[in-house]
Amino acid sequence: MDIEKTKRINELARELKDHGIAADYEEAYRQAEKMIESGIDSPNFQSSDISIREVKKEPPRYDKNVVLDALEIKNINNRLDALEQQLNVIFLKINEIIAEINKAEKKKAESPIEIRGIEEEKKVEKQKEIQASLKTQPSEAHPRTGDYKPEDVSIEKMFYYGGSRA
């Protein structure tokens, strides 16, 4: 096959596809190949030589210039409505959970029973350590506490051996 012939086939196939004569490029290529082989692309070619049939072009999806028909728009709107309803249900459940958390915190603050957390337990442990260290410190003996020995006080001072006082 000649390079010039291939170029003409490609150009003609592109034109056929662009004008909607062929549905896709492969079909356009086949038609262009037949047309060039039969000599239709010559300068004396007239449009009446080709039978143009209507081709239903499907709009490309995921393209910036998307052409949507009414049914597709309706389907998209239905899906969006369903998604909005699901989001509303999720938001309601989140709000219910937040309300339950707030109620639990309020009950915790109002209850007379202390529920100790980790930080509170650490504080209690520190207090116990401080108390233990205070207990181990030696205290001075005081005479009124009763921790004196017999050598400290003589028995004569404790008891009176004299006659009765009148």
Secondary structure per residue as TSV (DSSP state, phi and psi in degrees):
chain	resnum	aa	ss	phi	psi
A	1	M	-	360.0	140.4
A	2	D	-	-79.3	147.0
A	3	I	H	-65.6	-41.4
A	4	E	H	-62.3	-38.6
A	5	K	H	-66.4	-41.6
A	6	T	H	-63.4	-41.7
A	7	K	H	-61.5	-44.7
A	8	R	H	-62.9	-39.9
A	9	I	H	-62.9	-45.5
A	10	N	H	-62.9	-43.2
A	11	E	H	-63.1	-45.9
A	12	L	H	-65.3	-38.3
A	13	A	H	-63.9	-39.9
A	14	R	H	-64.8	-42.7
A	15	E	H	-63.7	-42.1
A	16	L	H	-62.0	-42.1
A	17	K	H	-69.2	-41.3
A	18	D	H	-64.6	-34.7
A	19	H	T	-88.5	0.8
A	20	G	T	81.6	15.4
A	21	I	S	-76.5	-32.7
A	22	A	S	-118.6	146.9
A	23	A	S	-75.1	-40.3
A	24	D	S	-136.9	175.8
A	25	Y	H	-69.4	-35.3
A	26	E	H	-63.1	-44.5
A	27	E	H	-65.3	-39.8
A	28	A	H	-63.0	-38.4
A	29	Y	H	-64.5	-44.0
A	30	R	H	-62.1	-44.0
A	31	Q	H	-64.4	-42.1
A	32	A	H	-64.0	-38.6
A	33	E	H	-63.7	-43.0
A	34	K	H	-64.5	-40.9
A	35	M	H	-65.5	-41.4
A	36	I	H	-70.7	-39.8
A	37	E	H	-64.9	-34.8
A	38	S	H	-84.2	-6.4
A	39	G	T	83.9	21.5
A	40	I	T	-74.2	-24.9
A	41	D	T	-81.9	11.6
A	42	S	S	-71.5	163.8
A	43	P	T	-59.6	-26.1
A	44	N	T	-89.2	17.1
A	45	F	-	-72.2	136.0
A	46	Q	-	-122.6	153.4
A	47	S	G	-67.6	-18.7
A	48	S	G	-73.6	-13.5
A	49	D	G	-73.4	-21.9
A	50	I	S	-107.4	136.8
A	51	S	-	-90.2	117.7
A	52	I	-	-91.8	125.5
A	53	R	-	-112.6	151.2
A	54	E	-	-74.5	135.4
A	55	V	-	-119.3	125.1
A	56	K	-	-80.2	111.7
A	57	K	-	-88.2	130.7
A	58	E	-	-91.2	129.8
A	59	P	-	-66.1	142.2
A	60	P	-	-69.2	138.1
A	61	R	T	-91.4	157.1
A	62	Y	T	61.5	31.0
A	63	D	-	-112.2	154.9
A	64	K	T	-65.0	-35.3
A	65	N	T	-100.8	62.9
A	66	V	-	-81.8	133.0
A	67	V	-	-106.4	118.4
A	68	L	-	-112.9	142.6
A	69	D	-	-91.9	174.3
A	70	A	H	-62.6	-37.4
A	71	L	H	-65.3	-41.8
A	72	E	H	-65.9	-39.9
A	73	I	H	-63.4	-40.8
A	74	K	H	-64.3	-42.7
A	75	N	H	-62.5	-41.9
A	76	I	H	-64.3	-42.1
A	77	N	H	-62.9	-40.8
A	78	N	H	-62.3	-43.0
A	79	R	H	-63.8	-41.4
A	80	L	H	-62.9	-41.2
A	81	D	H	-62.3	-43.0
A	82	A	H	-63.5	-40.3
A	83	L	H	-65.8	-39.0
A	84	E	H	-63.0	-41.2
A	85	Q	H	-63.2	-42.5
A	86	Q	H	-63.5	-40.9
A	87	L	H	-63.4	-39.9
A	88	N	H	-62.4	-41.5
A	89	V	H	-63.0	-42.3
A	90	I	H	-63.9	-43.5
A	91	F	H	-62.9	-39.5
A	92	L	H	-62.0	-44.2
A	93	K	H	-65.4	-39.2
A	94	I	H	-63.0	-42.6
A	95	N	H	-63.5	-38.6
A	96	E	H	-63.1	-42.7
A	97	I	H	-63.7	-42.0
A	98	I	H	-63.0	-41.3
A	99	A	H	-63.1	-41.8
A	100	E	H	-63.7	-40.1
A	101	I	H	-63.6	-43.4
A	102	N	H	-63.0	-40.7
A	103	K	H	-62.2	-43.0
A	104	A	H	-64.3	-40.2
A	105	E	H	-66.8	-37.3
A	106	K	H	-66.2	-42.7
A	107	K	H	-63.9	-38.7
A	108	K	H	-63.3	-41.0
A	109	A	H	-70.5	-32.9
A	110	E	H	-85.8	-20.9
A	111	S	-	-72.2	141.7
A	112	P	S	-74.0	-21.7
A	113	I	S	-80.8	129.0
A	114	E	-	-84.2	128.8
A	115	I	-	-102.5	112.2
A	116	R	-	-85.7	133.8
A	117	G	-	-94.2	-175.3
A	118	I	H	-64.5	-41.7
A	119	E	H	-66.2	-40.1
A	120	E	H	-66.2	-38.6
A	121	E	H	-64.7	-37.1
A	122	K	H	-64.0	-39.7
A	123	K	H	-63.3	-42.9
A	124	V	H	-63.3	-41.3
A	125	E	H	-63.2	-40.1
A	126	K	H	-63.5	-41.4
A	127	Q	H	-63.3	-40.7
A	128	K	H	-64.6	-39.0
A	129	E	H	-64.2	-41.0
A	130	I	H	-64.8	-42.4
A	131	Q	H	-64.3	-41.1
A	132	A	H	-64.1	-39.5
A	133	S	H	-69.7	-32.2
A	134	L	H	-69.6	-35.6
A	135	K	H	-68.5	-33.8
A	136	T	H	-78.6	-11.1
A	137	Q	S	-71.2	135.4
A	138	P	-	-69.3	137.4
A	139	S	-	-106.0	151.0
A	140	E	-	-75.3	142.8
A	141	A	-	-75.4	134.3
A	142	H	-	-115.5	138.2
A	143	P	G	-63.9	-25.9
A	144	R	G	-82.4	-8.3
A	145	T	G	-81.4	-13.2
A	146	G	T	87.4	9.2
A	147	D	-	-99.3	57.9
A	148	Y	-	-117.5	158.9
A	149	K	-	-105.6	162.0
A	150	P	T	-60.8	-26.9
A	151	E	T	-71.7	-24.3
A	152	D	T	-70.7	-34.6
A	153	V	S	-127.1	136.6
A	154	S	-	-82.1	151.7
A	155	I	H	-68.7	-27.4
A	156	E	H	-64.0	-30.8
A	157	K	H	-76.2	-24.4
A	158	M	H	-83.3	-38.2
A	159	F	S	-119.2	147.0
A	160	Y	-	-103.0	123.3
A	161	Y	-	-102.3	2.9
A	162	G	S	-78.8	-176.9
A	163	G	-	-69.9	168.9
A	164	S	-	-72.4	144.3
A	165	R	-	-90.8	134.7
A	166	A	-	-94.6	360.0
